[in-house]
Amino acid sequence: ESEGEGDEEGYDSDEATYLGCVEFTLLFDQESSSLTCHIIKAKGLKPMDSNGLADPYVKLHLLPGASKANKLRTKTLRNTLNPVWGETLTYHGITACDMSTRTLRLCVCDMDRLGRNELIPLTSN
């Protein structure tokens, strides 16, 4: 089963109550060839740590492309399920053609000092 496709039989309503959402804006400026993403905040994130909280950050990845220039991230906010970043992240050298052929993937992750950083599930609407 590929990511993003739901399986109604496997749907867990308890899990759904923990899905949060993220608020952001996107602005493409053709004159300066830039794509700016303002990460405002998230709310209702799923607790990921043993203390019932999370250490969230937002990761942006401009696809296709694996270079570091295609990846941006916010600072990590500690011990919160309702982070307010108020950060602006900008991709430079983006053309109008890029805007029709590339995809911006936005993920909210939990910083884990001891293990692997984990993806925090969000609602899809």
C-alpha positions in Angstrom: 0.0 0.0 0.0 1.5 3.3 -1.0 1.7 6.3 1.3 -1.3 8.6 1.2 -3.8 5.9 0.1 -6.3 5.0 2.9 -7.5 1.6 3.7 -10.9 2.0 5.4 -10.7 -1.4 7.2 -7.3 -0.4 8.7 -8.7 3.1 9.8 -8.2 3.7 13.5 -10.5 6.4 14.8 -8.4 6.8 18.0 -5.3 7.5 15.9 -7.3 10.2 13.9 -8.0 12.2 17.1 -4.2 12.9 17.4 -3.7 14.2 13.9 -2.7 17.9 13.9 -2.5 20.5 11.3 0.0 23.1 10.2 -0.6 26.7 9.0 1.6 28.2 6.3 1.6 30.5 3.3 3.4 30.2 0.0 4.4 33.1 -2.2 6.1 32.8 -5.6 7.8 36.0 -6.8 8.6 35.8 -10.5 10.6 39.0 -10.4 13.1 37.8 -7.9 12.7 34.1 -8.9 11.9 33.0 -5.4 9.5 30.8 -3.6 8.8 31.9 0.0 7.1 29.7 2.6 6.1 31.3 5.8 5.6 28.6 8.5 3.2 30.1 10.9 2.2 27.4 13.4 0.9 23.9 14.0 -1.8 22.8 16.4 -3.0 19.5 17.9 0.2 17.6 17.1 0.4 13.9 18.2 2.4 13.4 21.4 5.7 11.7 20.3 7.7 11.7 23.5 7.4 9.9 26.8 6.4 13.2 28.5 3.3 13.4 26.3 4.7 16.2 24.2 6.8 16.6 21.1 9.9 18.6 19.9 8.6 19.6 16.4 10.2 21.2 13.4 9.0 21.6 9.8 11.0 20.2 6.9 10.5 21.5 3.3 11.8 19.5 0.3 11.5 20.8 -3.2 11.0 17.8 -5.5 12.5 16.4 -7.6 16.0 17.0 -6.3 18.2 15.6 -3.6 20.7 18.5 -3.1 20.8 20.5 0.2 19.6 23.5 -1.7 16.2 21.7 -2.1 15.9 21.1 1.6 15.0 23.7 4.2 13.8 23.4 7.8 12.6 25.5 10.8 14.1 25.6 14.2 13.0 22.8 16.6 10.6 23.9 19.3 10.8 21.9 22.5 8.0 20.3 24.5 5.0 21.5 22.6 2.0 20.1 20.7 1.0 23.6 19.5 4.2 25.2 18.1 4.4 28.7 16.8 7.4 29.1 14.5 6.7 32.4 12.6 9.6 31.5 10.3 10.1 32.4 6.7 12.0 29.9 4.5 13.0 30.9 0.9 14.0 29.0 -2.2 16.0 31.1 -4.7 16.3 30.6 -8.4 12.8 29.3 -8.9 11.2 29.9 -12.3 7.6 30.0 -13.5 8.4 26.7 -15.3 9.6 25.2 -12.0 6.3 26.2 -10.4 4.4 23.9 -12.8 6.9 21.0 -12.7 8.1 20.8 -9.1 6.4 19.8 -5.9 6.9 21.2 -2.4 6.7 18.5 0.3 6.1 19.8 3.8 6.6 17.5 6.8 6.4 18.1 10.5 8.9 15.9 12.4 9.8 15.3 16.0 13.4 15.8 17.0 14.7 12.8 19.0 18.1 13.2 20.5 18.5 9.5 21.3 16.9 7.8 18.3 15.7 8.7 14.8 13.7 11.8 14.2 10.1 10.8 13.5 7.4 12.1 11.2 4.4 13.6 13.0 1.1 12.6 11.2 -1.1 15.5 10.1 -4.6 15.8 8.6 -4.7 15.9 4.8 -7.2 18.8 4.5 
